[in-house]
Amino acid sequence: MLDQDVASAIIEAVDRSFDRQLRFTQDFVRIPSLRGQEHTVQDFMASAMAERDLSVDQWRIDVDDIKHLPGFAPVTISYEHSFNVVGTYRPATRKGRSLIFNGHVDVVPTGDAARWTTPPFEPRIDGHWMYGRGAGDMKSGLAATLFAFDAVRAAGFQPTAPIHFQSVVEEECTGNGTLACLQRGYKADCAFVPEPLQPKLLRAEIGLIWFRVHVAGDPQHASGFTSVGANAIEKALALWPHIKALEDLWNARKSDHPVYKNHPHPIRFNIGEITGGEWTSSVPSTATLHVRCSVLPGWSLAEACAEIEACVRNAALTDPYLSNNPPRIEYHGHMAEGYVLENGAAQEAVLADSHRMVFGTALEEEVTSAATDARFFGLYQGTPAIVYGPICESAHGFDERVDLNSLRAVTKTMALFLADWCGIERAKA
Ligand code: ZN
């Protein structure tokens, strides 16, 4: 556990640079890093790391490098602009335990931008909130990793173990960004992912599957004067209640899950997008449901997929047209197992101490119906992964915002965690 004077000096250093941290976070949010457009924001992160004398590794993700690895998710877009950046601190003397800080720069679409109070990529501070797409999820947390490191050094110390700052893409859709960091050989004794799931220890997260249900219709004149055809959009919509019924079926299985049995509703099936049709006066020839669903930790993804496929197949059998023209299922993103943090007693103890020094209260735990990239470290690298971050509201919604009081406090916890976990020594003048 850190000496109280050392902890106080680090905490004060976070306070001193907090205005600068906020300006940096606003500049970060101002860069609209939607999927497939993350290259400029990664240049921004690479220079922030270079300014801190970290050795910077910036590379484009190559599907061929990772497609054979566990945890890989199918991709249907080009990775032309999909770069990861890892900044590494290598200590002069090494005695402590190494650390990975990991966060994602990709943000989800804004929805109708006109319905935001102010434009989503013009971050605004109002009271103790910062508004903007990505302000909460999760640019504030990722920026905080660098400022936590700054604070330790500004207080006159240097860490005595390697630290990798991973700025990744693709968290919101595949996780292939973090997977590419594993493939590249980055490994440490602990991973820390400051997702905005509150300043609590995340004990468990669900897994995710993205799938599309493609329906092929029979296009005809909409008047039906030749024949009524088969309306692909109507056929696709008729499938949805059958698919949605899996949500209740799967949630019922939580009762024998050791971690999720008390969670009110861990599984969700969400149509995120519907595409289809060609012309108002034509019977549509295509329609696609784009669905995200979740699975509990420990479930087999292959079995879950088989169940989804059987459900769609059986639903199609209730319709004469679809019986003869069965829908096609495509997996186009997340294929993620759930994750429960285990074997992390040492990491958890340091987090609990750090949290208590900042908040004055015991660290609480939570279990979420969302997913993070933490699973990669825990499941495929044997590295316990801590998820702990600021308070965010309206993630993926309008007026996404991060609570700046929690951000300040979480930055302090992270700085203390870094110092305690990695070890520190007085920097030579
Ligand atoms: Zn996130």
Boltz pocket constraint, residues with backbone or C-beta under 6 A from the ligand:
constraints:
  - pocket:
      binder: B
      contacts: [[A, 104], [A, 137], [A, 138], [A, 171], [A, 195], [A, 196], [A, 371]]
      max_distance: 6.0
